[in-house]
């Protein structure tokens, strides 16, 4: 109950929340119904996946050519929003078709609708931010400052929101724990393949263009495979299994100290079971007044 109250307090929209884009992104894009992570190792893999996905989101040209093209960045945001709006429902629909053998869509209706609302909220915020920035640039004059400020604020919210949503991928983790890595892989591939098909290598040579364009989707896919493999081996969560048939994963608790039963070193300890006067495996230290050979009690020592 305390945990639920704490999350509800975090999600409230206060004046301080509006003033800080990071807190605003947390309040908007991490609602209380999103499940908590089950494994710290999986969370670390998700952070690496975010870095690799950022390369695909911002474009190879910006990183390799060392040129910050705001027009291209805004165009990439709109392209990413269109890809998300198209590919996310399509991928989830394919998985619903796969899961139909062991369950029904009705069982997943609530998390699916919540995830769809979160996706539309993020895309709507991104599109409004880009349109305001373009409007501020086109109008100029006195309207440039307020419109530009609001646009930059929304872009910051979108950036923090993208990081916040990277782990659960618009709450799809509430539908199935394996959906976030699957959707991340499919999205990065769809954003990279058009550049290869059209030959748009952003001014790079053929070899460098292919390496840098395919670097992000290959990396994201490799991390996604590791993530799903760990979920399968440690928690029995399989991608092809309907979520209703999967065991409920239990978050990994930090190790207790001292552990149950007490820690028992070889010679025993008063804090746990064992004989504190048992001989040490390497021998006990000599008593007062006892002479000991400096090289031990071997065949030549006394």
Residue frames relative to the residue before (quaternion, step in Angstrom):
aa qw qx qy qz dx dy dz
X 1.0000 0.0000 0.0000 0.0000 0.00 0.00 0.00
X 0.6455 0.5232 -0.3179 0.4567 3.56 1.05 -0.85
X 0.6384 0.5325 -0.3269 0.4494 3.57 1.03 -0.80
X 0.6519 0.5070 -0.3143 0.4682 3.58 0.98 -0.85
X 0.6520 0.5082 -0.3207 0.4623 3.60 0.98 -0.81
X 0.6428 0.5221 -0.3255 0.4563 3.58 1.03 -0.78
X 0.6682 0.4823 -0.3070 0.4761 3.61 0.92 -0.81
X 0.6272 0.5246 -0.3485 0.4582 3.60 1.00 -0.72
X 0.6400 0.5182 -0.3231 0.4664 3.59 1.00 -0.80
X 0.6551 0.5171 -0.3159 0.4513 3.56 0.99 -0.80
X 0.7144 0.4747 -0.2585 0.4444 3.59 1.03 -0.77
X 0.5006 0.6572 -0.4421 0.3494 3.62 1.18 -0.13
X 0.3648 -0.7200 0.5497 0.2153 3.56 -1.07 0.77
X 0.0146 0.7972 -0.5997 0.0681 3.56 -0.35 1.28
X 0.7011 -0.4377 0.3371 0.4508 3.56 -1.32 0.04
X 0.6466 0.5179 -0.3173 0.4615 3.57 1.01 -0.80
X 0.6141 0.5464 -0.3459 0.4524 3.58 1.11 -0.64
X 0.6690 0.5013 -0.3048 0.4562 3.58 0.94 -0.86
X 0.6695 0.5219 -0.3070 0.4303 3.59 1.04 -0.72
X 0.7496 0.3279 -0.1918 0.5420 3.61 1.15 -0.45
X 0.4101 -0.7417 0.4696 0.2472 3.63 -0.49 1.15
X 0.6323 0.5433 -0.3470 0.4296 3.60 1.00 -0.74
X 0.6799 0.4664 -0.2893 0.4863 3.58 0.92 -0.88
X 0.6164 0.5429 -0.3421 0.4564 3.56 1.08 -0.71
X 0.6510 0.5061 -0.3124 0.4716 3.58 0.98 -0.85
X 0.6298 0.5308 -0.3323 0.4595 3.59 1.03 -0.77
X 0.6829 0.4965 -0.2879 0.4520 3.56 0.93 -0.94
X 0.7169 0.4547 -0.2597 0.4603 3.59 0.98 -0.83
X 0.8321 0.2881 -0.0897 0.4654 3.55 0.79 -1.07
X 0.7181 0.3203 -0.2859 0.5478 3.59 1.18 0.35
X 0.0156 -0.8327 0.5531 -0.0203 3.61 0.48 1.18
X 0.6926 -0.5262 0.3195 0.3760 3.53 -1.31 0.39
X 0.6403 0.5566 -0.3482 0.3987 3.63 1.09 -0.47
X 0.5241 0.6177 -0.4287 0.4000 3.61 1.21 -0.16
X 0.4443 -0.7269 0.4450 0.2761 3.63 -0.68 0.99
X 0.5331 -0.6176 0.4798 0.3228 3.53 -1.21 0.60
X 0.5733 -0.5849 0.4293 0.3806 3.64 -1.12 0.52
X 0.3572 -0.7552 0.5185 0.1825 3.54 -1.15 0.67
X 0.8043 0.1726 -0.0550 0.5659 3.59 1.14 -0.46
X 0.4356 -0.7019 0.4930 0.2731 3.65 -0.74 0.97
X 0.6201 0.5475 -0.3518 0.4382 3.60 1.05 -0.67
X 0.6408 0.5100 -0.3187 0.4772 3.57 1.02 -0.78
X 0.6327 0.5299 -0.3326 0.4564 3.59 1.04 -0.73
X 0.6396 0.5088 -0.3301 0.4722 3.59 1.03 -0.72
X 0.6280 0.5201 -0.3354 0.4718 3.58 1.05 -0.71
X 0.6327 0.5327 -0.3354 0.4510 3.59 1.03 -0.74
X 0.6358 0.5241 -0.3436 0.4506 3.60 1.00 -0.74
X 0.6376 0.5018 -0.3270 0.4844 3.57 1.01 -0.76
X 0.6337 0.5314 -0.3279 0.4568 3.58 1.04 -0.76
X 0.6079 0.5482 -0.3529 0.4532 3.60 1.10 -0.65
X 0.6544 0.5131 -0.3171 0.4560 3.59 0.92 -0.90
X 0.6733 0.4834 -0.2986 0.4731 3.57 0.91 -0.88
X 0.6631 0.5015 -0.3107 0.4608 3.58 1.01 -0.74
X 0.5976 0.5700 -0.3648 0.4300 3.58 1.13 -0.58
X 0.5981 0.5565 -0.3579 0.4523 3.57 1.11 -0.66
X 0.6810 0.4704 -0.2884 0.4815 3.57 0.97 -0.82
X 0.6588 0.5295 -0.3177 0.4298 3.60 1.04 -0.73
X 0.7658 0.3847 -0.2095 0.4708 3.59 0.84 -0.91
X 0.5435 -0.6585 0.3870 0.3481 3.58 1.19 -0.21
X 0.5352 -0.6450 0.4533 0.3034 3.51 -1.07 0.83
X 0.6130 0.5959 -0.3537 0.3796 3.58 0.96 -0.82
X 0.6626 0.5213 -0.3149 0.4359 3.59 0.93 -0.88
X 0.7216 0.4495 -0.2558 0.4601 3.58 0.93 -0.86
X 0.7384 0.4356 -0.2387 0.4561 3.56 0.86 -0.94
X 0.7425 0.4007 -0.2216 0.4889 3.57 0.89 -0.91
X 0.3548 -0.7671 0.4718 0.2512 3.60 1.31 -0.07
X 0.5361 0.5761 -0.4294 0.4430 3.56 0.97 0.87
X 0.2499 -0.7618 0.5806 0.1422 3.56 -0.82 0.98
X 0.0356 -0.8025 0.5939 -0.0446 3.54 -0.29 1.31
X 0.2891 -0.7937 0.5091 0.1653 3.57 -0.22 1.27
X 0.6118 0.5516 -0.3564 0.4408 3.59 1.05 -0.66
X 0.6717 0.4864 -0.2994 0.4717 3.57 0.96 -0.84
X 0.6193 0.5422 -0.3434 0.4524 3.59 1.07 -0.76
X 0.6682 0.4864 -0.3011 0.4756 3.59 0.92 -0.89
X 0.6392 0.5184 -0.3239 0.4667 3.57 1.03 -0.75
X 0.6454 0.5173 -0.3211 0.4613 3.57 1.03 -0.77
X 0.6175 0.5382 -0.3500 0.4546 3.57 1.07 -0.70
X 0.6684 0.4823 -0.3038 0.4778 3.60 0.91 -0.86
X 0.6402 0.5185 -0.3303 0.4606 3.59 1.01 -0.78
X 0.6572 0.5046 -0.3115 0.4652 3.56 0.96 -0.88
X 0.6344 0.5250 -0.3353 0.4578 3.60 1.01 -0.76
X 0.6603 0.4991 -0.3125 0.4661 3.59 0.97 -0.84
X 0.6433 0.5155 -0.3244 0.4639 3.58 1.00 -0.82
X 0.6571 0.5103 -0.3143 0.4573 3.58 0.94 -0.87
X 0.6676 0.5106 -0.3053 0.4477 3.57 0.92 -0.90
X 0.7106 0.4455 -0.2599 0.4786 3.57 1.08 -0.64
X 0.7794 0.4124 -0.2088 0.4230 3.54 0.66 -1.15
X 0.6154 0.5734 -0.3701 0.3944 3.62 1.01 -0.67
X 0.6982 0.4257 -0.3044 0.4885 3.66 0.73 -0.85
X 0.6287 0.5437 -0.3448 0.4362 3.61 1.03 -0.73
X 0.6729 0.4864 -0.2995 0.4700 3.59 0.91 -0.89
X 0.6490 0.5006 -0.3189 0.4760 3.58 0.97 -0.84
X 0.6297 0.5346 -0.3345 0.4537 3.61 1.03 -0.74
X 0.6292 0.5204 -0.3318 0.4725 3.60 1.03 -0.76
X 0.6771 0.4796 -0.2999 0.4707 3.58 0.93 -0.86
X 0.6065 0.5310 -0.3646 0.4661 3.62 1.06 -0.59
X 0.6250 0.5255 -0.3320 0.4722 3.57 1.09 -0.69
X 0.6522 0.4988 -0.3120 0.4781 3.59 1.06 -0.74
X 0.7139 0.4706 -0.2587 0.4494 3.59 0.96 -0.86
X 0.4809 0.7099 -0.4333 0.2775 3.61 1.19 -0.31
X 0.5947 0.6001 -0.3672 0.3891 3.62 1.14 -0.50
X 0.7986 0.2783 -0.1309 0.5174 3.59 1.05 -0.70
X 0.8104 0.0920 -0.0652 0.5749 3.61 1.21 0.08
X 0.4598 -0.6768 0.5102 0.2652 3.54 -1.33 0.05
X 0.5906 -0.5663 0.4413 0.3684 3.55 -1.29 0.38
X 0.5682 0.6161 -0.3811 0.3902 3.59 1.10 -0.65
X 0.6337 0.5439 -0.3357 0.4357 3.59 1.05 -0.68
X 0.7468 0.3762 -0.1957 0.5123 3.61 1.18 -0.55
X 0.3502 0.7852 -0.4700 0.1998 3.59 1.24 0.08
X 0.6872 0.4972 -0.3072 0.4315 3.60 0.78 -0.93
X 0.7087 0.4202 -0.3024 0.4794 3.71 0.70 -0.85
X 0.6115 0.5490 -0.3626 0.4395 3.61 1.09 -0.59
X 0.6754 0.4796 -0.2975 0.4747 3.60 0.92 -0.86
X 0.6387 0.5158 -0.3301 0.4658 3.59 1.00 -0.75
X 0.6534 0.5056 -0.3103 0.4702 3.58 0.98 -0.80
X 0.6428 0.5206 -0.3209 0.4613 3.59 1.00 -0.79
X 0.6392 0.5148 -0.3262 0.4690 3.62 0.98 -0.80
X 0.6554 0.5072 -0.3144 0.4630 3.59 0.97 -0.81
X 0.6291 0.5294 -0.3228 0.4688 3.58 1.06 -0.77
X 0.6827 0.4807 -0.2881 0.4689 3.59 0.88 -0.94
X 0.6237 0.5343 -0.3407 0.4577 3.60 1.05 -0.71
X 0.6710 0.4918 -0.3015 0.4657 3.59 0.91 -0.87
X 0.6724 0.4878 -0.3024 0.4674 3.58 0.88 -0.93
X 0.6459 0.5221 -0.3219 0.4546 3.59 0.97 -0.81
X 0.6488 0.5077 -0.3185 0.4689 3.60 0.98 -0.81
X 0.6563 0.5105 -0.3106 0.4606 3.59 0.97 -0.86
X 0.6733 0.4939 -0.3046 0.4583 3.60 0.88 -0.89
X 0.6454 0.5087 -0.3247 0.4682 3.61 0.96 -0.83
X 0.6445 0.5260 -0.3280 0.4476 3.60 0.95 -0.80
X 0.6728 0.4870 -0.2985 0.4702 3.59 0.92 -0.89
X 0.6669 0.5033 -0.3087 0.4545 3.60 0.91 -0.87
X 0.6431 0.5081 -0.3266 0.4707 3.59 1.02 -0.74
X 0.6436 0.5114 -0.3286 0.4649 3.59 0.99 -0.77
X 0.6654 0.4851 -0.3061 0.4778 3.59 0.94 -0.81
X 0.6431 0.5159 -0.3235 0.4644 3.58 1.03 -0.75
X 0.6473 0.5165 -0.3220 0.4589 3.59 0.97 -0.83
X 0.6556 0.5028 -0.3125 0.4687 3.59 1.00 -0.78
X 0.6914 0.4815 -0.2854 0.4569 3.58 0.96 -0.85
X 0.6947 0.4716 -0.2837 0.4632 3.62 0.93 -0.83
X 0.0935 -0.8260 0.5464 0.1020 3.55 0.80 -1.05
X 0.6590 0.5414 -0.3563 0.3816 3.56 -1.24 -0.42
X 0.8261 -0.2102 0.1693 0.4947 3.53 -1.11 -0.75
X 0.6501 0.5277 -0.3225 0.4415 3.60 1.11 -0.55
X 0.5101 0.6777 -0.4185 0.3246 3.59 1.20 -0.32
X 0.6831 0.5116 -0.3020 0.4247 3.59 0.88 -0.93
X 0.7263 0.4080 -0.2931 0.4692 3.69 0.62 -0.90
X 0.6688 0.4866 -0.3172 0.4640 3.59 0.90 -0.82
X 0.6560 0.5092 -0.3126 0.4612 3.58 0.97 -0.80
X 0.6375 0.5285 -0.3308 0.4526 3.57 1.02 -0.79
X 0.6711 0.4851 -0.2969 0.4756 3.59 0.90 -0.92
X 0.6484 0.5195 -0.3209 0.4546 3.57 0.99 -0.81
X 0.6655 0.4889 -0.3066 0.4733 3.61 0.93 -0.86
X 0.6198 0.5367 -0.3405 0.4602 3.58 1.06 -0.73
X 0.6853 0.4738 -0.2883 0.4719 3.59 0.90 -0.91
X 0.6192 0.5275 -0.3483 0.4659 3.59 1.06 -0.67
X 0.6349 0.5116 -0.3285 0.4767 3.59 1.04 -0.74
X 0.6339 0.5187 -0.3256 0.4724 3.59 1.01 -0.80
X 0.6509 0.5080 -0.3127 0.4696 3.58 0.99 -0.85
X 0.6511 0.5174 -0.3236 0.4514 3.60 0.97 -0.83
X 0.6772 0.4576 -0.2892 0.4984 3.59 0.90 -0.90
X 0.6366 0.5343 -0.3306 0.4471 3.57 1.05 -0.72
X 0.6179 0.5415 -0.3446 0.4541 3.58 1.07 -0.71
X 0.6513 0.4896 -0.3102 0.4897 3.58 1.03 -0.78
X 0.6554 0.5181 -0.3117 0.4525 3.58 0.97 -0.86
X 0.7298 0.4356 -0.2356 0.4713 3.58 0.97 -0.88
X 0.4866 0.7042 -0.4297 0.2876 3.59 1.19 -0.30
X 0.6745 0.5107 -0.3135 0.4312 3.57 0.99 -0.75
X 0.7956 0.2793 -0.1451 0.5177 3.59 0.82 -0.95
X 0.2810 -0.8048 0.4811 0.2046 3.60 1.35 -0.14
X 0.7620 -0.3893 0.1678 0.4895 3.52 0.47 1.37
X 0.6984 -0.5024 0.2670 0.4342 3.53 1.01 0.85
X 0.4048 0.7248 -0.4801 0.2835 3.59 1.21 0.16
X 0.5273 0.6161 -0.4151 0.4123 3.59 1.24 -0.25
X 0.6015 0.5466 -0.3620 0.4566 3.59 1.20 -0.40
X 0.6332 0.4981 -0.3267 0.4942 3.58 1.22 -0.42
X 0.7559 -0.1672 0.1632 0.6115 3.56 0.84 -1.06
X 0.5106 -0.6845 0.4302 0.2928 3.58 -0.84 0.97
X 0.6891 0.4781 -0.2810 0.4665 3.60 1.14 -0.52
X 0.4961 0.6765 -0.4297 0.3341 3.61 1.20 -0.14
X 0.6381 0.5398 -0.3674 0.4080 3.70 0.83 -0.75
X 0.7005 0.4292 -0.3149 0.4753 3.68 0.74 -0.79
X 0.6241 0.5368 -0.3499 0.4471 3.59 1.04 -0.68
X 0.6870 0.4792 -0.2858 0.4655 3.59 0.86 -0.94
X 0.6261 0.5315 -0.3430 0.4559 3.60 1.01 -0.72
X 0.6612 0.5044 -0.3104 0.4605 3.59 0.95 -0.82
X 0.6705 0.4961 -0.3041 0.4603 3.58 0.86 -0.95
X 0.6618 0.5189 -0.3161 0.4391 3.61 0.93 -0.88
X 0.6852 0.4787 -0.3050 0.4565 3.61 0.83 -0.89
X 0.6354 0.5139 -0.3423 0.4637 3.61 1.03 -0.66
X 0.6673 0.4980 -0.3118 0.4577 3.59 0.96 -0.80
X 0.6635 0.4863 -0.3139 0.4740 3.59 1.11 -0.52
X 0.6989 0.4675 -0.2722 0.4678 3.60 1.16 -0.51
X 0.6314 0.5798 -0.3463 0.3812 3.60 0.96 -0.81
X 0.6351 0.5305 -0.3724 0.4202 3.69 0.84 -0.71
X 0.6306 0.5287 -0.3433 0.4527 3.61 1.02 -0.71
X 0.6690 0.4845 -0.3051 0.4739 3.56 1.02 -0.75
X 0.6632 0.5098 -0.3139 0.4491 3.59 0.97 -0.83
X 0.7390 0.4039 -0.2295 0.4879 3.57 0.92 -0.89
X 0.4573 -0.7014 0.4406 0.3237 3.58 1.25 -0.23
X 0.4297 0.6881 -0.4738 0.3425 3.60 1.22 0.38
X 0.0022 0.8371 -0.5436 0.0617 3.57 -0.02 1.32
X 0.4750 -0.7181 0.4120 0.2982 3.61 1.25 0.43
X 0.7352 -0.4470 0.2408 0.4491 3.57 0.91 0.86
X 0.5533 0.6052 -0.3983 0.4110 3.59 1.23 0.14
X 0.5896 -0.5325 0.4522 0.4052 3.53 -1.30 0.22
X 0.6990 -0.4849 0.3116 0.4234 3.57 -1.25 0.33
X 0.6960 0.4678 -0.2888 0.4619 3.59 0.82 -0.97
X 0.6848 0.4754 -0.2961 0.4662 3.59 0.85 -0.94
X 0.6355 0.5383 -0.3333 0.4419 3.59 0.99 -0.76
X 0.6686 0.4912 -0.3030 0.4689 3.56 0.93 -0.90
X 0.6533 0.5217 -0.3202 0.4455 3.59 0.95 -0.90
X 0.7335 0.4309 -0.2524 0.4611 3.58 0.78 -0.99
X 0.6540 0.5026 -0.3301 0.4589 3.60 0.99 -0.69
X 0.7287 0.4043 -0.2387 0.4985 3.60 0.97 -0.81
X 0.4878 0.6907 -0.4338 0.3113 3.60 1.20 -0.28
X 0.6883 0.4923 -0.2914 0.4461 3.58 0.86 -0.95
X 0.7149 0.4337 -0.3048 0.4560 3.68 0.67 -0.89
X 0.6312 0.5210 -0.3470 0.4580 3.59 1.01 -0.71
X 0.6667 0.4956 -0.3063 0.4649 3.60 0.94 -0.86
X 0.6588 0.5039 -0.3114 0.4638 3.58 0.90 -0.92
X 0.6596 0.5089 -0.3143 0.4552 3.59 0.95 -0.84
X 0.6476 0.5175 -0.3240 0.4558 3.59 0.95 -0.84
X 0.6687 0.4806 -0.3017 0.4804 3.58 0.95 -0.85
X 0.6316 0.5322 -0.3345 0.4539 3.60 1.03 -0.74
X 0.6325 0.5192 -0.3303 0.4704 3.59 1.02 -0.77
X 0.6478 0.5038 -0.3202 0.4734 3.60 0.95 -0.82
X 0.6507 0.5250 -0.3137 0.4501 3.57 0.97 -0.85
X 0.6961 0.4542 -0.2797 0.4805 3.59 0.84 -0.94
X 0.6206 0.5386 -0.3459 0.4529 3.59 1.08 -0.67
X 0.6581 0.4935 -0.3135 0.4744 3.58 0.99 -0.76
X 0.6359 0.5150 -0.3320 0.4693 3.59 1.00 -0.75
X 0.6612 0.5042 -0.3099 0.4611 3.59 1.03 -0.74
X 0.7222 0.4611 -0.2640 0.4429 3.59 0.83 -0.97
X 0.7819 0.3692 -0.1833 0.4676 3.58 0.87 -0.92
X 0.8105 0.2489 -0.1127 0.5181 3.60 1.08 -0.60
X 0.4648 -0.7113 0.4285 0.3072 3.60 1.24 0.03
X 0.4562 0.6758 -0.4504 0.3639 3.61 1.20 0.48
X 0.0356 -0.8107 0.5836 -0.0303 3.57 -0.50 1.22
X 0.5617 -0.6407 0.4150 0.3191 3.54 -1.02 0.84
X 0.7166 0.4691 -0.2604 0.4456 3.60 0.91 -0.86
X 0.6099 0.5606 -0.3548 0.4334 3.61 1.23 -0.24
X 0.5223 -0.6260 0.4787 0.3257 3.58 -1.02 0.81
X 0.5645 -0.6373 0.3944 0.3459 3.63 -0.87 0.87
X 0.6320 0.5484 -0.3479 0.4227 3.61 1.05 -0.66
X 0.6927 0.4675 -0.2789 0.4731 3.61 1.17 -0.45
X 0.5737 0.6125 -0.3769 0.3919 3.60 1.24 -0.15
X 0.5120 -0.6179 0.4833 0.3499 3.60 -1.15 0.52
X 0.5138 -0.6331 0.4801 0.3236 3.55 -1.12 0.67
X 0.3284 -0.7641 0.5118 0.2153 3.63 -0.52 1.09
X 0.2705 -0.7512 0.5820 0.1541 3.53 -1.07 0.81
X 0.4787 -0.6730 0.4715 0.3091 3.60 -0.78 0.96
X 0.4909 -0.6564 0.4911 0.2951 3.53 -1.07 0.79
X 0.2704 -0.7736 0.5560 0.1389 3.57 -0.70 1.15
X 0.5329 -0.6127 0.4567 0.3634 3.63 -1.06 0.59
X 0.5760 -0.6120 0.4015 0.3638 3.62 -1.02 0.69
X 0.4279 -0.7059 0.5091 0.2436 3.55 -0.96 0.91
X 0.0784 -0.7850 0.6130 0.0427 3.57 -1.15 0.65
X 0.4871 -0.3081 -0.8035 0.1488 1.47 -1.41 2.07
X 0.5910 -0.5853 0.4036 0.3812 3.61 -1.09 0.53
X 0.6533 -0.5143 0.3703 0.4142 3.58 -1.22 0.47
X 0.7745 0.3014 -0.2442 0.4997 3.59 -0.89 0.97
X 0.4896 -0.6752 0.4364 0.3376 3.59 1.20 -0.24
X 0.4372 -0.6708 0.5319 0.2756 3.55 -1.20 0.55
X 0.1472 -0.8148 0.5598 0.0319 3.57 -0.71 1.08
X 0.1804 -0.7688 0.6031 0.1126 3.61 -0.36 1.14
X 0.7233 -0.4630 0.2605 0.4412 3.62 -1.15 0.32
X 0.7447 0.4093 -0.2427 0.4680 3.61 0.93 -0.80
X 0.5633 -0.6002 0.3940 0.4090 3.60 1.23 0.03
X 0.0989 -0.7902 0.6038 0.0337 3.57 -1.24 0.46
X 0.5279 -0.6386 0.4435 0.3419 3.60 -1.06 0.58
X 0.6309 0.5442 -0.3444 0.4327 3.63 1.24 -0.24
X 0.7912 0.1773 -0.1113 0.5746 3.59 1.20 -0.01
X 0.6934 -0.4562 0.3295 0.4500 3.55 -1.26 0.05
X 0.5185 0.6105 -0.4834 0.3532 3.55 -1.19 0.54
X 0.5040 -0.6532 0.4822 0.2944 3.53 -1.22 0.48
X 0.3320 -0.7727 0.4969 0.2139 3.64 -0.46 1.10
X 0.7033 0.4466 -0.2672 0.4843 3.59 1.27 -0.34
X 0.3829 0.7209 -0.4922 0.3023 3.56 1.25 0.26
X 0.5653 -0.6103 0.4200 0.3627 3.62 -1.04 0.65
X 0.4728 -0.6634 0.5082 0.2796 3.52 -1.04 0.85
X 0.5562 -0.6340 0.4015 0.3571 3.66 -0.93 0.76
X 0.7206 0.3896 -0.2578 0.5123 3.61 1.14 -0.43
X 0.6459 -0.5177 0.3231 0.4587 3.57 1.27 0.20
X 0.4457 -0.6847 0.5108 0.2676 3.54 -1.17 0.63
X 0.5586 -0.5969 0.4387 0.3732 3.61 -1.11 0.53
X 0.5680 -0.6130 0.4104 0.3649 3.62 -1.06 0.63
X 0.5068 -0.6550 0.4737 0.2997 3.54 -1.14 0.67
X 0.6964 -0.4555 0.3339 0.4428 3.57 -1.30 0.16
X 0.8224 0.2316 -0.1894 0.4839 3.56 -0.96 0.91
X 0.5711 0.5945 -0.3911 0.4092 3.59 1.25 -0.01
X 0.3136 -0.7442 0.5621 0.1785 3.54 -0.91 0.98
X 0.0441 -0.7941 0.6061 -0.0100 3.55 -0.99 0.86
X 0.5039 -0.6470 0.4787 0.3136 3.55 -1.00 0.90
X 0.5172 -0.6758 0.4123 0.3252 3.66 -0.84 0.84
X 0.7232 0.4005 -0.2510 0.5036 3.61 1.17 -0.41
X 0.6825 -0.4929 0.2887 0.4559 3.61 1.17 0.50
X 0.5734 -0.5968 0.4558 0.3274 3.54 -1.40 -0.09
X 0.2214 0.7955 -0.5310 0.1905 3.55 0.91 0.91
X 0.7793 -0.3351 0.2195 0.4819 3.57 -1.20 -0.29
X 0.7406 0.3769 -0.2290 0.5070 3.59 1.21 -0.44
X 0.6224 0.5383 -0.3422 0.4536 3.57 1.30 0.00
X 0.3121 -0.7366 0.5639 0.2049 3.52 -1.25 0.22
